[in-house]
């Protein structure tokens, strides 16, 4: 990866009591492809922290909150456009990092690495005591694809790359398939107080919604969508 592109990426390794796996995974990572590589550790007791210190690997210990807290901490301290999360347990293949980076650079907001396209990367392949995890993964992924008409191979996985700003705000968009906004000056003033197309409307509903959202440092817009009907878009920062 070029020097300029590496400035866009932070790699976060999630670890808890998995020093053996960490050493293997860390050895496969090309650190030059990232602006920063650091570990969020769940208070390991297996010597992981001593190893981080010895190898001068940047780390943060979080005793509570699990993976969710680790990802929130990493996001709050991320300085780059993209962030990728990788577990230290050996199930997630570091050789996929280059592909994930390329897909993010092409404009994708989210990239998920699958553990079961190559089943040899899953722990259950070489340690049958983890076979239940693979079975549950297969079942859950089947139902996710069934209900949401998807084609995922791995729906239960933290090996993900994100566009950072997408994780820092909540985006809600609601679309309808009606007639859309009227082609008049009302369309451009629909969020103003007392503007309405209803014979008995007050024109205050959307204006109040806009005011509340703006008080929380968010944005609110209504527009005709590309298919048919109108769309409402709300964006809020996650730290409200």
C-alpha positions in Angstrom: 0.0 0.0 0.0 1.2 3.5 -0.8 2.3 5.8 1.9 -0.6 8.1 1.2 -3.2 5.4 1.5 -1.9 4.0 4.8 -2.8 7.3 6.4 -6.5 6.4 5.9 -6.4 3.2 8.0 -6.3 2.2 11.7 -6.2 -1.5 12.7 -7.5 -2.5 16.1 -6.8 -6.0 17.4 -9.2 -7.3 20.0 -7.6 -9.6 22.5 -8.4 -11.4 25.8 -6.3 -14.2 27.1 -5.2 -15.3 23.6 -1.4 -14.6 23.6 -0.7 -17.6 21.4 -3.2 -16.5 18.8 -2.1 -12.9 19.0 1.5 -13.7 18.3 0.5 -15.7 15.2 -1.9 -13.0 13.9 0.4 -10.1 14.6 3.2 -11.7 12.7 1.0 -11.8 9.5 0.1 -8.1 9.6 2.0 -5.7 7.4 2.2 -2.7 9.9 3.4 -0.4 7.1 -0.1 -0.6 5.6 -1.6 1.2 8.6 -1.4 4.7 10.1 -1.8 3.0 13.5 -2.1 -0.5 14.9 -3.1 -1.0 18.5 -4.7 -3.5 20.8 -7.7 -3.3 23.0 -7.3 -6.0 25.7 -10.0 -7.3 28.0 -7.8 -7.5 31.0 -5.8 -10.6 30.0 -4.1 -12.8 32.6 -2.1 -15.0 30.3 0.9 -12.7 29.8 -0.5 -10.8 26.8 0.1 -7.4 28.4 3.7 -8.2 29.3 4.2 -9.2 25.7 2.7 -5.9 24.4 5.1 -4.0 26.7 8.1 -6.1 25.6 7.3 -5.6 21.9 6.3 -1.9 22.4 2.8 -2.5 21.0 0.3 0.2 21.8 -2.5 -1.2 23.9 -5.5 -0.2 26.2 -6.9 -2.4 28.9 -10.7 -2.4 29.3 -11.9 -4.5 32.3 -15.6 -4.2 31.6 -18.0 -3.9 28.7 -16.7 -6.7 26.4 -16.3 -6.3 22.7 -18.8 -3.5 22.4 -16.9 -1.3 24.9 -13.7 -2.1 23.1 -15.1 -1.0 19.7 -16.5 2.2 21.2 -13.1 3.0 22.8 -11.3 2.4 19.5 -13.7 4.5 17.5 -13.5 7.4 20.0 -9.7 7.3 19.6 -9.5 6.7 15.9 -7.8 9.4 13.8 -8.3 8.0 10.4 -11.0 7.7 7.7 -11.3 4.0 8.1 -11.1 1.5 11.0 -10.7 -2.3 10.8 -11.3 -4.6 13.7 -9.4 -8.0 13.9 -9.6 -10.6 16.6 -6.5 -12.3 18.0 -8.1 -15.8 18.2 -6.8 -17.0 14.8 -10.2 -17.4 13.2 -9.9 -14.3 11.1 -7.3 -14.3 8.4 -5.0 -11.2 8.4 -4.2 -11.9 4.7 -7.7 -10.5 4.0 -6.8 -7.1 5.3 -5.5 -5.9 1.9 -8.7 -6.8 0.2 -10.8 -5.1 2.9 -8.7 -1.9 2.6 -9.1 -1.9 -1.2 -12.9 -2.4 -0.9 -13.2 0.5 1.6 -11.1 2.7 -0.6 -13.5 2.0 -3.5 -16.3 3.7 -1.5 -17.9 0.9 0.6 -19.0 2.0 4.1 -18.7 -1.5 5.6 -16.7 -4.6 4.7 -17.1 -7.9 6.5 -14.5 -10.7 6.4 -15.9 -14.2 6.3 -14.4 -17.1 8.3 -16.2 -19.8 6.4 -15.4 -19.2 2.8 -12.2 -21.0 3.6 -13.4 -23.3 6.4 -9.8 -24.0 7.5 -9.7 -20.6 9.1 -12.4 -21.5 11.6 -11.2 -22.9 15.0 -13.5 -25.9 14.7 -11.5 -27.1 11.8 -8.5 -27.9 13.9 -10.1 -27.9 17.4 -13.3 -29.9 17.6 -14.1 -28.5 21.0 -15.2 -25.3 19.1 -17.5 -27.2 16.7 -20.6 -25.8 18.4 -19.6 -22.3 17.4 -19.5 -23.3 13.7 -22.9 -25.0 14.0 -24.5 -22.0 15.6 -22.9 -19.7 13.0 -24.3 -21.8 10.2 -27.8 -21.8 11.7 -27.9 -18.1 12.5 -26.6 -17.1 9.0 -29.2 -19.4 7.4 -32.0 -17.6 9.1 -30.5 -14.1 8.5 -30.4 -14.9 4.8 -33.9 -16.4 4.8 -35.6 -13.4 6.5 -33.6 -10.6 4.9 -33.1 -12.3 1.5 -29.4 -12.0 1.9 -26.4 -14.1 0.7 -24.0 -13.8 3.7 -21.6 -16.6 4.5 -20.8 -15.2 8.0 -23.3 -13.1 9.9 -21.7 -13.6 13.4 -18.3 -12.0 13.1 -16.4 -9.0 14.3 -13.9 -9.0 11.4 -15.1 -5.7 9.9 -13.9 -2.6 8.3 -15.8 0.7 8.6 -15.9 4.2 7.2 -15.3 5.9 10.6 -17.8 8.7 10.2 -20.6 6.2 9.6 -20.0 4.9 13.1 -20.0 8.3 14.6 -23.5 9.2 13.7 -27.0 7.6 13.6 -28.7 7.7 10.2 -32.4 7.0 9.8 -34.1 7.2 6.4 -37.8 6.4 5.9 -39.2 6.0 2.4 -42.8 5.9 1.2 -44.3 5.0 -2.2 -46.9 7.8 -2.3 -47.2 10.8 -4.7 -44.2 12.6 -3.2 -43.8 16.2 -2.3 -45.9 18.8 -4.3 -44.2 20.5 -7.2 -44.6 24.0 -5.7 -42.9 26.4 -3.4 -44.3 24.3 -0.5 -41.8 21.6 -1.2 -38.9 24.0 -0.4 -40.5 25.3 2.7 -42.0 22.1 4.1 -40.0 22.3 7.3 -41.0 25.9 8.1 -43.7 26.7 10.7 -47.3 27.0 9.5 -46.5 25.5 6.1 -49.0 22.7 5.3 -50.8 21.1 2.4 -53.7 19.9 4.6 -56.9 21.8 4.8 -57.0 21.4 8.6 -53.3 21.2 9.3 -51.4 23.5 11.6 -48.0 23.2 9.8 -46.2 22.8 13.1 -45.5 19.0 13.2 -42.4 18.9 11.0 -41.1 22.2 12.3 -41.2 20.8 15.8 -39.4 17.7 14.7 -36.7 19.8 13.0 -36.3 21.9 16.1 -35.8 18.9 18.4 -33.3 17.3 16.1 -31.3 20.5 15.7 -31.2 20.9 19.5 -29.3 17.5 19.5 -26.9 18.7 16.8 -28.6 16.7 14.1 -30.0 17.3 10.7 -33.5 16.6 9.2 -34.5 16.7 5.6 -37.4 15.6 3.4 -37.1 15.1 -0.4 -38.6 13.1 -3.3 -36.8 9.8 -3.7 -35.6 8.4 -6.9 -38.1 5.6 -7.2 -41.5 6.9 -6.2 -42.7 8.9 -3.2 -40.9 10.9 -0.5 -38.1 10.2 1.9 -37.3 11.6 5.4 -33.6 11.6 6.5 -32.5 12.1 10.1 -28.8 12.2 11.1 -27.7 12.4 14.7 -24.3 12.2 16.4 -23.9 9.1 18.6 -22.8 11.1 21.6 -26.1 12.8 22.2 
